[in-house]
């Protein structure tokens, strides 16, 4: 099985995890006014650059779970994958809640602390939305596998899903367009039907489709172009309105699938022949195996940064933000590394 391992996936996982941490590290100061070209504009650059991460995560999952050579059935999903995700969610959510509810300082459940502890545990930390998203995709995987086996059906779904779920709602954000299209978009909402399924199926389709150099260049052009457009729109809107809205950065905007797809295709073709026996690749493979755990625990380091007043705008943000992000990645790695040597915890919470 190790010989069949596709090592570009390990590189994509680690790079995407770093991308997530970069976005969340920048968020420490991203909402602080004034919103101008500097230093906030630098944070916005890093925020945009890291946005490929979640789409790539979803595409990797789709590529792996929709593969007909990988036996995945409803029994595996509900007895193996879902219980593990739920255990990990509630374990880490409870630990985060202990910090955010005020229990650590009051040492009492009185004064609303108990209710907040329960609420924060059930709601989860802000980044834990991904756990339920991926759990939902796992649940519908048996229904998607026949679609993935039919290339024509998959192309039809990808095209219609992109237009109806991503492109049209994105056009709705443009004032001059929205007043003419609201009659359609306000009634014809398919986001709950396709949503992140687009990423999931796209991962398998473009992970198995043989793309020519010309096709890859077109994908890169669309991906880079969409990222630049999103960056310009976000910058102009937020700087002009002096309000840090994330509306134009959402993963459901039309530019995000194109940006994420270009990154996924880049990893696939740039690193398809990478040598797995080099020291750096052996390290990347080990880090890749810890990816879920690092994702779950990485906000502990960011919480600590906030507590001690460490911000990416304290000094030049183009230096400070990467340093803080790498420091948080190192902290998260250490936590997960320790847990990985505890058999029961290793199996259920990371």
DARAZI-V956658 format. One record per pair of residues at least 6 apart in sequence whose C-alpha atoms are under 7 Angstrom apart, sorted by the first residue. I is the first residue (numbers start at 1). J is the second residue. Records with the same first field share a line. If there is no record, write none. Layout:
# DARAZI-V956658
I: J  J
This chain:
# DARAZI-V956658
7: 272
8: 267  268  271  272
10: 284  285  288
11: 284
12: 267
13: 57  288
14: 284  287  288  291
16: 53  56
17: 53  291  295
19: 50  51  53
20: 50  53
21: 325
22: 46  47  50  322  325
23: 46  47  50
25: 302  321  325
26: 43  47  312  321
28: 311
29: 311  312  313
30: 40  43
31: 244
34: 242
35: 238  239  242
36: 239
39: 313  317
42: 317  318
48: 231
52: 259  260  263
55: 199  257  260
56: 260  264
58: 199  200
59: 199  200  202  203  204
60: 203
61: 200
62: 200  201  203  204
63: 203  204  207
65: 72
66: 141  145  148  204
73: 142
74: 142
77: 138  139
82: 135
84: 348  349
85: 131
87: 348  349
88: 348  349  350
90: 121
91: 349
93: 121  124  125
94: 121
96: 125
97: 117  120  121
98: 104  117
101: 113  116  117
102: 113
103: 109  113
147: 153  154
148: 154  201
158: 198  202
161: 194  198
164: 190
165: 190  191  194  195
166: 252  253  254
167: 254
169: 185
170: 253  254
171: 177  178
172: 178  181
199: 257
219: 262
220: 262
222: 258
223: 258  259  262
224: 259
226: 255  258  259
227: 255  259
230: 248  255
234: 248
238: 244  245
276: 282
290: 336
292: 350
293: 336  350
294: 332  333  336
297: 332
298: 328  329  332
301: 328  331
302: 328
312: 320  321
339: 345  346
340: 346
